[in-house]
C-alpha cells in the first residue's frame, strides 16, 4: 500500500485516518485548524508530501479549487491525487482545471462516513470516476481502495451526481424537513414504519448533517430532484384533499395510487430464520472488527472482572426481552471465547 498524505483532517479525514491505521497504511495529515495526533502531523506541504505516493484531498467542496491550487506547485507526476467529495461534477471540474494532464488525479466518493466506519458497517463501497487524461490513475485508485477492503464502482461524474441527487440529497432533504417540522421528535410510541425512518434521520443527523448545504447546493441535479419530490408530494396532498370520505368508500376496496403492486408472497418461518441468521453472522463480523480495534486501544487490566461485568449486562438485556438469561450468557461466553472479545 502506498504512503498517503491526507489534506484535511475534519470528520471524514480523521475517520479515513483510522481506517488507514487499521490496515497498517503509513500516512500523515495537514490541516491548520484540526487537532492532529503528533505522530501524524505534518507542519508544511513539503513535509506532508515527502515520501507520499497518494494525496487524498478531504476538504469541503467549495474549498477544493483553492486547496488544489496551493498544492499544485508541490505535486509531481508520480503523485496520485484523489478527492473524496460527496458530489463529483464540480470537484472533477476543479481537478481538470487546476491539475489537468500534469499530475494524475481521480475523483472518488467513499459511500461511508465517520459513523459507519466507527460501527464497522460492511460492505464499504467507493464510487470512482475514471479520468481520461490519466488512464493509469483509475487502476491505481482502485488498488488503493480495494486494499482498504472497499468495493469499487466506476461511474461518470454526471452519472454519480444524478444518482446522489435522487438518493443522498433527497434523504437529507426529507430528514431535515422531518426534523424542522417536529415530526422527528421523541415520541412515547411509534409504528415500525416510523422507527425505520427515525433511524435514517438519526443517521443523517449524526453522520453527515454538516454536509447538508454542500449536498444540496454543489450537486447540479439536486434542485431538479427536490422539485420533482415536492411536486409529487403536492400532488398526493391535493388527491387526498379531493378524495371521498372514509364513509363514502367504506364499502369498496380502493388502493392508494402508486402503491398498488401486489404484496409479496408470505415467507415461511424457515425463510425468516435464515434471513435473521444471515444478519447475526454480519453482526458478528462487525463485532469482530470492533473487538480488534478495542484490543489495540485497550490498556491491560482486570480482564476477568470486565468479562463478568459484560455478561451481567447481557443477562439483564435478556431478562428485559423475556429471553432465557442463562442461554444468552452461554452464547456470549462462546462469542468471547472465539476471539470476538
Phi, psi and omega in degrees: 000142182286157171290135188245136172253120179262118175259105186106125182229046174281205185300314181285319179302318178295316180296319177296324177300320178294325177292318177299318179296321183298328181258009173078029180268125179291135181204157171228162184224149177227124177199116186292344184243357183262156176271099183259132177306140187307316181297339183260349188285129170255138184262357178203164177297320179300314179294322180299316187273350181298117180080357183278142174253330184243133179241112181259117181264104184247067180236161177304145184305318180298339180268355190302312185298315181295320180294317178298321179296323178290327180283329191309315182296342184261351185273150179236162182300338180279349176285156169235121183259128176240137166258160183231028182291155181277357167237162188233331184299309183290316176300321179294324175299317179295317178298319180295314184288321186274313185262327176052229183265002186278322182232130180300140179207158177214137172275130180224158175222100173294123182273042176215161182225186182304319182291314181294326176292318180297328181270003179056037180288143180226152002279158171265125182241150179224132172268133183235130180254101182306147186247110183295339177288336182222079184302332182279350186288319182298314177299323177296317179295320178299315180299320179298309183292321178295328176294337176274357181092020184263150168270135185249131179240124179268139183202156173284158176303318180294317179297319177300310186292328176296316179294317180295327178296322182276349184238287183303306184296317181291325177299314179295321181297311179296317181299316179294322176298318178297316180296311185293332179276353181087359183289339183265007180292158179300136179231152183290336177206155181200149176289165182300325181299319179287326179299320178296317179293322179298321178297322178296317180299315181294324178297315178298316184293321184278323191267327189205026178302328180291348181268000190306307183298318181297316182296323182278320189265333183269347177271116185293348182254359185291321181300315179297318180296317178297319180298318179294320178296315180297320178296319179295318179294320178296321177297317177298318179299315179295318180298320180293322179293327182270353185289153175299157179290166179301319181298322182289334184253005186302323186278350183245162178252106184245123178279147175291128180305133180088351181239028187279342187307142182299146179294147179296154180300141179303139179267145177287152178309324181298322179296318179295321179297316178300318180295318179293321178297322177298317178297321179297318179295319178297320178294322177296323178296318177294321180296322179298317179296315179295324179295322177298317178298318181297320180296323180294324185269344191281135174275138182300144182194211184277083184297315179302320180294319179296319180297315181294322178295319178299314182295325178297319178295318180294323177296321178296318177301317181299315180296321178300325184264004178074027179254149180300116185294324181291322177295319178297319178299318180298321179297315182289329175296322177294320178298313180296322181288343182275356182103000178271026184296000000 
